[in-house]
């Protein structure tokens, strides 16, 4: 019968892909400054864009969220993973103000 390539059909692609990430650029030495000997004072860290502290949500006896706390800073890519029924949608409803948490607080901004 021959191979698919002999029939003019391209070969199948693999079900996995390899991602090659280039190495980071080498650090650049700081430029000399006319300021103090130690250089300018470091800037304070910006506040997080999203803060969730101690958020819990119960539906009667069922606990959907239990003491969830995290921060998301500017420039971060944040993912939320979990099994079905793990409380992901409940957390997004709380963050979008469609639902009020039983305990804890969240702050965006």
C-alpha positions as CSV (number, residue, x, y, z in Angstrom):
1,X,0.0,0.0,0.0
2,X,2.8,2.4,0.7
3,X,3.1,5.3,3.1
4,X,0.7,8.3,3.3
5,X,3.4,10.4,1.8
6,X,3.4,8.2,-1.3
7,X,-0.3,9.1,-1.7
8,X,0.4,12.8,-1.5
9,X,-1.0,13.1,2.1
10,X,1.3,14.9,4.6
11,X,2.5,12.9,7.5
12,X,0.6,13.2,10.8
13,X,1.9,15.7,13.3
14,X,2.8,14.4,16.8
15,X,0.3,14.9,19.6
16,X,2.9,16.8,21.7
17,X,4.9,19.9,21.0
18,X,8.2,21.1,22.3
19,X,8.5,24.7,23.4
20,X,12.0,26.1,23.3
21,X,12.5,29.1,25.5
22,X,15.7,31.1,24.7
23,X,18.0,31.8,27.6
24,X,17.6,35.1,29.4
25,X,19.7,38.0,28.4
26,X,22.9,38.5,30.5
27,X,22.5,41.2,33.1
28,X,23.6,44.6,32.1
29,X,25.9,46.4,34.5
30,X,24.4,49.6,35.9
31,X,25.5,52.9,34.4
32,X,27.6,55.2,36.5
33,X,25.6,57.9,38.2
34,X,26.4,61.2,39.7
35,X,24.1,60.5,42.8
36,X,25.1,59.2,46.2
37,X,27.8,56.5,46.5
38,X,25.2,53.7,46.9
39,X,23.1,55.0,44.1
40,X,19.5,56.1,44.2
41,X,17.2,54.7,46.8
42,X,15.2,51.6,45.6
43,X,11.6,52.2,44.7
44,X,9.0,50.6,47.0
45,X,7.2,47.6,45.6
46,X,3.9,48.6,44.0
47,X,0.8,47.3,45.8
48,X,-0.8,44.1,44.4
49,X,-3.6,44.5,41.9
50,X,-5.7,41.8,43.5
51,X,-5.6,40.7,47.2
52,X,-7.7,37.8,48.5
53,X,-7.4,37.1,52.2
54,X,-9.2,34.4,54.2
55,X,-12.1,34.1,51.8
56,X,-14.6,31.3,52.7
57,X,-18.0,30.5,51.3
58,X,-20.5,28.0,52.6
59,X,-23.8,26.8,51.1
60,X,-25.5,25.5,54.2
61,X,-23.3,22.6,55.5
62,X,-21.3,22.5,52.2
63,X,-18.0,24.4,52.2
64,X,-17.2,25.7,48.7
65,X,-14.2,27.8,49.7
66,X,-12.1,27.5,52.9
67,X,-9.7,30.3,53.9
68,X,-8.4,31.1,50.4
69,X,-5.6,33.8,50.4
70,X,-3.4,35.0,47.5
71,X,-2.1,38.2,45.8
72,X,-1.7,39.0,42.1
73,X,1.0,41.6,41.3
74,X,1.2,43.7,38.2
75,X,2.6,41.7,35.3
76,X,1.9,38.3,36.8
77,X,0.1,35.6,34.9
78,X,-2.1,33.8,37.4
79,X,-4.0,30.6,36.9
80,X,-6.6,28.9,39.0
81,X,-6.8,25.1,38.7
82,X,-8.9,22.6,40.5
83,X,-11.3,19.7,40.2
84,X,-15.0,20.0,39.4
85,X,-16.8,21.4,42.4
86,X,-13.6,22.8,43.8
87,X,-14.9,26.4,44.2
88,X,-13.3,28.1,41.2
89,X,-16.6,29.5,39.9
90,X,-17.6,30.5,43.4
91,X,-14.3,32.4,43.8
92,X,-14.8,34.2,40.5
93,X,-18.4,35.1,41.5
94,X,-17.0,36.6,44.7
95,X,-14.3,38.5,42.9
96,X,-16.8,39.9,40.4
97,X,-19.1,41.0,43.3
98,X,-21.9,38.7,42.2
99,X,-21.7,36.9,45.5
100,X,-20.6,37.9,49.0
101,X,-18.1,35.7,50.9
102,X,-19.2,34.1,54.2
103,X,-15.8,35.1,55.7
104,X,-12.7,37.1,54.6
105,X,-12.3,39.9,52.1
106,X,-11.0,40.6,48.6
107,X,-9.7,43.8,47.2
108,X,-9.0,44.8,43.6
109,X,-7.1,47.8,42.8
